[in-house]
């Protein structure tokens, strides 16, 4: 009798657990909602905007310039916005943390390559076709190197991962980089009368960004060296 009552209680508990458990379709929707959060959707939008950026870049006239610049500014704003929303609304996810830097690097690298394929239409820069190539190579090279280093650090211990965490130098690099690229995109077509001094300021900021990128790489490598030598 005692064993029968116990078996009956166990079966009743199992029934209750089955009732409390959400159906498979609901479980799938919950996983999907965690995957496609608002910040992640904004990040995916930046990735989807890359082909549009390329198409508008090769449009002639001020409309193409305005469209390309507007897309890049929108991407820069959503780059800040998705991180803010993820922290404010507690919507951080592993997929979002992976996708966000990928979207940023894809947008920046594409813009740098595009600018190198069509040099600035400014007379004072006409004799220096390499002017944008040099900082572009430094910036893209640094991003590729840091991506590989962070992937390697993630497979090691937590101290190495802390050593390559984003610091203030990296944030300044990103700010000057975004500002420089916005100016260069807006002034690349001289047909609408953009001042040469504005384009020059964009070039200067791009070189500052390249220097910050290179220096931040050295800082990260020093931190990694200290951890490995302990």
Rosetta blueprint (number, residue, H / E / L):
1 X L
2 X H
3 X H
4 X H
5 X H
6 X H
7 X H
8 X H
9 X H
10 X H
11 X H
12 X H
13 X H
14 X H
15 X H
16 X H
17 X H
18 X H
19 X H
20 X H
21 X L
22 X L
23 X L
24 X H
25 X H
26 X H
27 X H
28 X H
29 X H
30 X H
31 X H
32 X H
33 X H
34 X H
35 X H
36 X L
37 X L
38 X H
39 X H
40 X H
41 X H
42 X H
43 X H
44 X H
45 X H
46 X H
47 X H
48 X H
49 X H
50 X H
51 X H
52 X H
53 X H
54 X H
55 X H
56 X H
57 X H
58 X L
59 X L
60 X L
61 X L
62 X H
63 X H
64 X H
65 X H
66 X H
67 X H
68 X H
69 X H
70 X H
71 X H
72 X H
73 X H
74 X H
75 X H
76 X H
77 X H
78 X H
79 X H
80 X H
81 X H
82 X H
83 X H
84 X H
85 X H
86 X H
87 X H
88 X H
89 X L
90 X L
91 X L
92 X L
93 X L
94 X H
95 X H
96 X H
97 X H
98 X H
99 X H
100 X H
101 X H
102 X H
103 X H
104 X H
105 X H
106 X H
107 X H
108 X H
109 X H
110 X H
111 X H
112 X H
113 X H
114 X H
115 X H
116 X H
117 X H
118 X L
119 X L
120 X L
121 X L
122 X L
123 X H
124 X H
125 X H
126 X L
127 X L
128 X L
129 X L
130 X L
131 X H
132 X H
133 X H
134 X H
135 X H
136 X H
137 X H
138 X H
139 X H
140 X H
141 X H
142 X H
143 X H
144 X H
145 X H
146 X H
147 X H
148 X H
149 X H
150 X H
151 X H
152 X H
153 X H
154 X H
155 X L
156 X L
157 X L
158 X H
159 X H
160 X H
161 X H
162 X H
163 X H
164 X L
165 X L
166 X L
167 X L
168 X H
169 X H
170 X H
171 X H
172 X H
173 X H
174 X H
175 X H
176 X H
177 X H
178 X H
179 X H
180 X H
181 X H
182 X H
183 X H
184 X H
185 X H
186 X H
187 X L
188 X L
189 X L
190 X H
191 X H
192 X H
193 X L
194 X L
195 X L
196 X H
197 X H
198 X H
199 X H
200 X H
201 X H
202 X H
203 X H
204 X H
205 X H
206 X H
207 X H
208 X H
209 X H
210 X H
211 X H
212 X H
213 X H
214 X H
215 X H
216 X H
217 X H
218 X H
219 X H
220 X H
221 X H
222 X H
223 X H
224 X H
225 X H
226 X H
227 X H
228 X H
229 X H
230 X L
